Amino acid sequence: MERATFDAAELVRDFPPRWEGRNKRAVWAISCQGAPFAGAIEYARWPARDWPGEAPAPGPFAVRAGVFDYPPAGGEGCVAWHLNFADPLLFGFYAGDLMAQDELQVAEHPALGSLREALAARGGMAQTTDGRGPTPITVAGVQRRCEIRTQADPAAGRPGSLYGNAFSRAPLRQVLAATRRLEPDTISNILALAAPGGGVGPYSLRDLQGVLRTAYSGFAAAARESARMLGRPARTIVHTGFWGCGAFGGNRTVMTILQALAADLAGAELVFHAVDAQGAGVAGKAHETYRALRAKENGVARLIRSIEAKQYEWGESDGN
């Protein structure tokens, strides 16, 4: 739908991120230290896609009891992508002092904020949905300039979490202690998807179809972009987590099952970052449920009906 290549140094120079809060500006100052911004950033916006009628055998699914740490893909012929738990407006709230997953990712990859400003200036859509369906966005080749440790660590001067709205209330000294400039920079590929939200009660068939269509469209876009980047078929590894289970009120089990199905349909591998041991248990059990459903059925329409029959219920927004 859209594609553009940006020189990172020119992008950040011409469209600097517009941080609103003191704590975000402090992180930005650390990010600007050392080596200059460099490299080419490839932006693309993709249309929604309909999934195949049948799913292949379940593919690789690894669970980690932690947050994104942006490892390299892990071998020749692999391309790693990290999910951006997006707002319908790409990086729409990056500038404020909130630090949810989307905003944390932009703070660590500040050229994403510049990309948002550049797209807005040129009149680009910069939306992960167009009202008719998902329009996933891939951003390849962006530097990760710093690491921000938001989890509580009293020994490191963080008595409480810095995640979400807590970041805006944190003393500056805690923010500085939690932020580390990366030398050298690492390079990340980002896949931005806005999860459907706002549901109440049990998931309807339409709810489930909407989640699956969004995830499949995004994972398929990442797979196509991986092949374009390498010039040949590639292993596509998607790092994800409880996408849509914060502000959008999604059910953790449902969102794990549907992401696993979407990855199999798109030919991608999932690495699931579940934050902590409790989350890892939820993700692991959800994938066991998915495999049990798949053992009985590989037709996608009937699989979705089987998930609907379990009457999984929507949760509530966590306010972040």
N, C-alpha and C positions, 0 to 999 in steps of 0.2 A: 504494500500500500504506500509506503514511504521508505526511502533509504537515503542516508547521507553519511559522509565521512568527514570527521573533524580532526584537525591537528590539535592535540591536547594543549600545547603551550599557547597557541593562538586562542583557543576556546576559553581557557581560564583568564587570559589577559583581556580579551575583548568582552567577555561575559562573566565577570567574577561572581561567585555566589553571593547572595544578598542575605547574610545571616542576620537575624533579628535580635537574638538573645546574647547576653554576655558570655554564657558558657559555650555556646556554639562558636562564637568568635574566638574564644580562647583555644578551642580545638583546631580551628582553621589556622591560627597562628603557628601552632605546632606542625600542622600539615605542610605549611609553606617552607619549612626549614629544609636545608640540605639540597639534594639534587633537584633540578627544575622539573616541572611537568613536561612530559614528553610522550611521543608515540601517537598512533592513529587510533581514533575511537570510531567504531562503525555502529551507527544507529539504524535500526530497521523496525518498521511497524507492519504487522502481519494480519491477514484476515482470519476470521473464524473458520474452522474446518469441521466437517462431519466425520465421526469415527467409523471405522470399518464395522461390518456386521458381526464378526467373530474376533475373539482375542487370542493371541498366541499363548504359549505356556508362560507361566509367571517368570519374570526375569529377576536379575539381582536386586536385592533390597537390603541395605545395611542400616542399622540403627546405632546412633551415637548419643550418649547421654551428655550432650554439651551443646554449645552454640556454634554458629559458623566460625570456622578458623581459616577458611580460604586456602586449602592445600592445593598444590598443583594437580593436574588431571591424573598423573600417575602412569605415564607410559606413552610411547609413540602411538599415534592413531587415536588418541583420546582428546576430547574437548570437555572441560568442566564448566558448568553453569551454576550460578547461585540465584535462587529465587528472590525477587523483590516482592514483598507482601504489599502490593501497590494499592494506592487509592485509584479510582477511575481517572483522576488527573495525575499524570506521571510525576512522581516526586512532589506532589502538590503541597505538602506541608513541611518540606525539608528545612526551611529557614528558621522556623520557630524553635523554642526551647524544649519541645516534646522530644523524647528519644525512644520511640517504638521501633520496630524492626526496619521499616522503610527509612525512617530518619537516621537511624544508626548506620545503615549501609551507605547513605549519602555522606554522612559526616566522615566516614572512613575512606570514602571514594569521592572527594569533594568535586572532581570534575563532572560528576553527575549533576550537581547543582548548577554548574555552568551550562551543561547540556540543556537542562530545563529552561534556563534563561534564554539560551540561543534559539531554541525551538519556539518559545513564546514570542521572541522578537521577530522571527521570520514568518509567524502566522501558522506554524505547524500544528497539527492536531494535538500531539503529545498526550493522547488519551489511551488508556488500556481497555476501553470499551466505547462503542459509539452509540449506545442506546438500543441497538439491534442485536448486539452480541459482543463477545470478547474480541479485542484487537491487541493481542500480546505484543510486547516490545522487547527486542533484544538489543543489548548494548555490549559490544565486544571490545576488549582491549583497554579497559580503564584501570588506571593505577590505584592500588590501595595504598594510601599514604600514611595511615596511622592505624593503631589498634586502640579501641576504647573498651575497657573492661567494666561492664555495667553491673555485674553480679557482686553481691555484698562480700566483703573481705576485710574484717576488722583489723587484721594484722597489717594490711596495706593502706589503712586509713579510710576504708569505706564501711562504716558500720551498717549501712543499709544499701539496698539496690539503687542504682542510678537509672533504672529502666523506666520508660514511660514518662509520666508527669513528674516523677521524683527528680529527674534530671534538671528541671527548671528551678527546683527548690534547693538543689545541692550547693553547698559552699564551693567557691571557685577552687579552693585548694584540693577538694576531693576530685573535682573534674580533672585538674592538672595531674594529680597523682594517678588517675585511672587511664590517662592517655599516653601512648608511647609512639613516637615517630618510628616508622619502619625504614630501615636502611639495610639493603636496598628495597625499593618499592617492589611489591608483587603486582601481578596483572590478573584482573578478574573479568569474567564474562557474566553479565547480569541478564536475567529473564524476569521481566516485570509483568505480573498478573494480578488483577483485582478480583478477589474472591466474591462470589455472590453473597449477599448478607441480608439481614433484616427479617429473617424467617421467625415464625412462632409455632410452637408445638412440633408435632412429628414432621419430618422431611416429606414433602410431597414428591411425586414422580417428577414433576417439573423442576423442583428444587435440585434433585439429584442429577437430572439431565443437564441443568445449567452449570453445576459444578464440574461435571465430567467434560462438558464441551469446552469450558474455559481451560481446564488443566490439559486436556488433549491438544487443543489448539496451540497452547504455549509450548508444550513438550515437543510437539511435531515441528514447530517453528525452530526451536533450539536444535533439533536433529538436522533440519535442512541447512541451518546456518553453520553447523559444525562441518557438514560435508562441503559447503562452499569455502569455508576457511581453510580446510586441508586439501581441497581439490580432489577428494576421493571419499568413499564411505568412511565414516568415523564412529567410534564409540562415543555416545553422548551420555555424560554423567550429570545428573541434576541433583544439586544439593538443596534440600527443602526442609520443611518442618511442619508445625501445626498452622499451616497457611489458612488464614481466614478465621482463626479461632480466638482472636483477641477482640479488636474493635468491631469485627463483623459478626461475632457471636456464633461462629461455627462449632459443630460437634467434632471433637478430636478423632473419634473413631471413624465417623463418616469421611472426614477429610483425608484421613490416612488411606482408607480403603479406595476411595475414588482416585487419589493421586497414584496409587499403585496400579490400578487398572489403566489409567491414562498413560502412564509410563510404558506399560506393556504394549498398548495399542500403538504408541509412537516409536517403539524400539529404543527407548531410553532406559538407563539404569538410575535407580534412586539411592541417594545417601540421605537418611532422615535424621536431622539434628533435633533431638527431643528435649533439649535444655538440661534435664536432670534425670535421675534414676526413675522417678515416678513417671515422668513423661515417656521415658524409654519403655517402661512396662506397658503403658497404654498403646504406644505405637506397635510394639511387638505383638500384643494380643490382637490388635486390629488387623495386622498383616496375617496372622494365623486365621482369623475369620475370613479374610479375603481368599486365602488359599483353600479353605474349606468350601467356600462358595464356588470357586473355580474348579474344584474337583468334581462338582456336580454339573457344571454348566460353563460353556465358553461363548455362548451367544450373548452379545452385549445387552440387547433389549431385555432378555430374561434375567441376566445378572442384575440389572438395575431394579427390576421388579422384585428380585429376591432381597435386595438391600432395603427397598421400600417396605417390604413385609416385616422387617425387624423393628420398624417404628422408632428409629433413632430420632431424638428430639433436638431442636435448636437450643443453644445456650443463650447467654446474655452478653452484651458487649462488656469488656473489661474497662472501658473508659479511656483506653490508650489508642 
